[in-house]
Amino acid sequence: MLDEYCPDLLVLAIPLRNKFRGITTREVALFRGAQGWSEFSPFLEYDDHEAATWMRAAQEAANAPWPKLFRNRVAINATLPMVEPTHVREILSHFPGSTTVKIKVDDFEKGALLVDEVLNLNAEMRIRLDINGGWSAEQARTNLLEYHLRFGKVFDYVEQPCISLSDLAEIKSDIAIPIAVDESIRKNLSAEFSSFSNYADIAIVKWQPVGGFAAAHTIAEQVGLPVVISSALETGVGISHGLALAASFSEFNYACGLGTVALLESDTSTPTAMVSDGYLEVERREPVGFERYLATPERTAFWKQRILRVLELMEGQG
Ligand SMILES: [Mg+2]
């Protein structure tokens, strides 16, 4: 079954330059289908049911042609993990030409130091804050008022300030910064998306977590908000499919969060998935120079078992 559905399987474990979403190593499975290389890389804490959605994306990208593309390059935002301000310059240096940065924050005091440092380095930078649903409605109101008073109109949007839709609805009319939803979409794929304009101004859509190209377009149509395509911290192989997704929308005005290979110790794809001049080219990529990142036999066995369980679950679902 593995050879049939995931030919040429590679399991890689790539260290991150800085801790990001609580992990220090990114484990991914790469395989090759009729159309080229694809990536299956649900995070380790995700159960098989959620991972099956990621596998649907991975299988579609491996075996079906890309959707119709409307551009051959995509503007990319820089991604700044929650780090000490002294690290900001070095991290931003991996996103040459990017004019937008997404910053992971969990409060005002420390987050403001990161915004300050970014603006010191480039006063023109557009800022996105990503809270990952960490605030109550009250905290969101207080913190976002502080950010607005301190920095004014530098913000593109704040991503998922609260986790619940009712909290988002409650704060939406009170805050001066547009709201983007991420977890509200990828963790609630059966949600009533047509009501999302009550909660948000922008929809973050991710290639693997929503289940691939066709699923992403269905969600985008239902949500009816401008979309931003972001990564799930994939290698360049998975990033290629995110880029194709971004290029498959006829109208598109935002920089995308697809430069995250810069957060990995090394790019293991060709052509490179490292940002140049603020953009990435929309091309299929394949693994290269990955030998030193091959996972241990134990971790490889874990991924093979995981893939088999997920494939069997999908087969049962028909
Ligand atoms: Mg997010």
Boltz pocket constraint, residues with backbone or C-beta under 6 A from the ligand:
constraints:
  - pocket:
      binder: B
      contacts: [[A, 130], [A, 132], [A, 159], [A, 160], [A, 182], [A, 183]]
      max_distance: 6.0
